[in-house]
Amino acid sequence: MKTLMITAGLGLFAMAAPAAADAKLFPYPASANYCPQGLQPVQMGGVICCGVPNQSVTYSQYQAHPTRRVYRAPYDGSKSPQGWDGSKSPQG
């Protein structure tokens, strides 16, 4: 039983190693660097830690949608496209 558990643990570790090697490490813009020499703050999967980034953009820039934002006029409170609120008769 002990041998089976050790073998299963090593198998899971071997399967996770390639996934960790391909992880995207984004630079984290920080005002202070408390990491050891040669390392800098990086963000990996939403967690900030010390490391060497392998991406040139930050995580927020990576997650940004590439299309332009569309301006929408503020809602005036009416249900009609013409803005008629029902207080006046449409006939006059």
HUDAGI-V766173 format. One record per residue. N is the residue number from 0. RES is the residue in three letters. D_LAST is the distance of its C-alpha to the last C-alpha in Angstrom with 2 decimals. Layout:
n=N res=RES d_last=D_LAST
n=N res=RES d_last=D_LAST
//
This chain:
n=0 res=MET d_last=89.39
n=1 res=LYS d_last=89.59
n=2 res=THR d_last=90.14
n=3 res=LEU d_last=87.12
n=4 res=MET d_last=84.87
n=5 res=ILE d_last=86.20
n=6 res=THR d_last=85.74
n=7 res=ALA d_last=82.17
n=8 res=GLY d_last=81.38
n=9 res=LEU d_last=82.87
n=10 res=GLY d_last=80.97
n=11 res=LEU d_last=77.64
n=12 res=PHE d_last=78.59
n=13 res=ALA d_last=79.49
n=14 res=MET d_last=76.16
n=15 res=ALA d_last=74.19
n=16 res=ALA d_last=76.14
n=17 res=PRO d_last=74.51
n=18 res=ALA d_last=71.03
n=19 res=ALA d_last=71.89
n=20 res=ALA d_last=73.35
n=21 res=ASP d_last=70.11
n=22 res=ALA d_last=67.91
n=23 res=LYS d_last=65.50
n=24 res=LEU d_last=66.35
n=25 res=PHE d_last=63.60
n=26 res=PRO d_last=64.42
n=27 res=TYR d_last=62.85
n=28 res=PRO d_last=61.81
n=29 res=ALA d_last=63.57
n=30 res=SER d_last=64.48
n=31 res=ALA d_last=67.91
n=32 res=ASN d_last=70.27
n=33 res=TYR d_last=72.40
n=34 res=CYS d_last=73.73
n=35 res=PRO d_last=77.42
n=36 res=GLN d_last=78.67
n=37 res=GLY d_last=77.35
n=38 res=LEU d_last=74.37
n=39 res=GLN d_last=70.80
n=40 res=PRO d_last=67.85
n=41 res=VAL d_last=66.38
n=42 res=GLN d_last=63.66
n=43 res=MET d_last=64.45
n=44 res=GLY d_last=62.05
n=45 res=GLY d_last=60.30
n=46 res=VAL d_last=63.64
n=47 res=ILE d_last=64.95
n=48 res=CYS d_last=68.70
n=49 res=CYS d_last=71.31
n=50 res=GLY d_last=72.18
n=51 res=VAL d_last=72.04
n=52 res=PRO d_last=68.66
n=53 res=ASN d_last=68.68
n=54 res=GLN d_last=65.08
n=55 res=SER d_last=63.88
n=56 res=VAL d_last=60.33
n=57 res=THR d_last=59.30
n=58 res=TYR d_last=58.00
n=59 res=SER d_last=54.44
n=60 res=GLN d_last=54.46
n=61 res=TYR d_last=55.84
n=62 res=GLN d_last=53.08
n=63 res=ALA d_last=50.20
n=64 res=HIS d_last=47.97
n=65 res=PRO d_last=48.52
n=66 res=THR d_last=44.91
n=67 res=ARG d_last=42.51
n=68 res=ARG d_last=39.83
n=69 res=VAL d_last=36.22
n=70 res=TYR d_last=33.78
n=71 res=ARG d_last=30.64
n=72 res=ALA d_last=27.67
n=73 res=PRO d_last=27.28
n=74 res=TYR d_last=25.02
n=75 res=ASP d_last=21.87
n=76 res=GLY d_last=21.61
n=77 res=SER d_last=18.69
n=78 res=LYS d_last=19.44
n=79 res=SER d_last=17.13
n=80 res=PRO d_last=18.46
n=81 res=GLN d_last=15.26
n=82 res=GLY d_last=15.38
n=83 res=TRP d_last=12.33
n=84 res=ASP d_last=13.82
n=85 res=GLY d_last=11.86
n=86 res=SER d_last=11.13
n=87 res=LYS d_last=7.31
n=88 res=SER d_last=5.51
n=89 res=PRO d_last=5.54
n=90 res=GLN d_last=3.75
n=91 res=GLY d_last=0.00
//
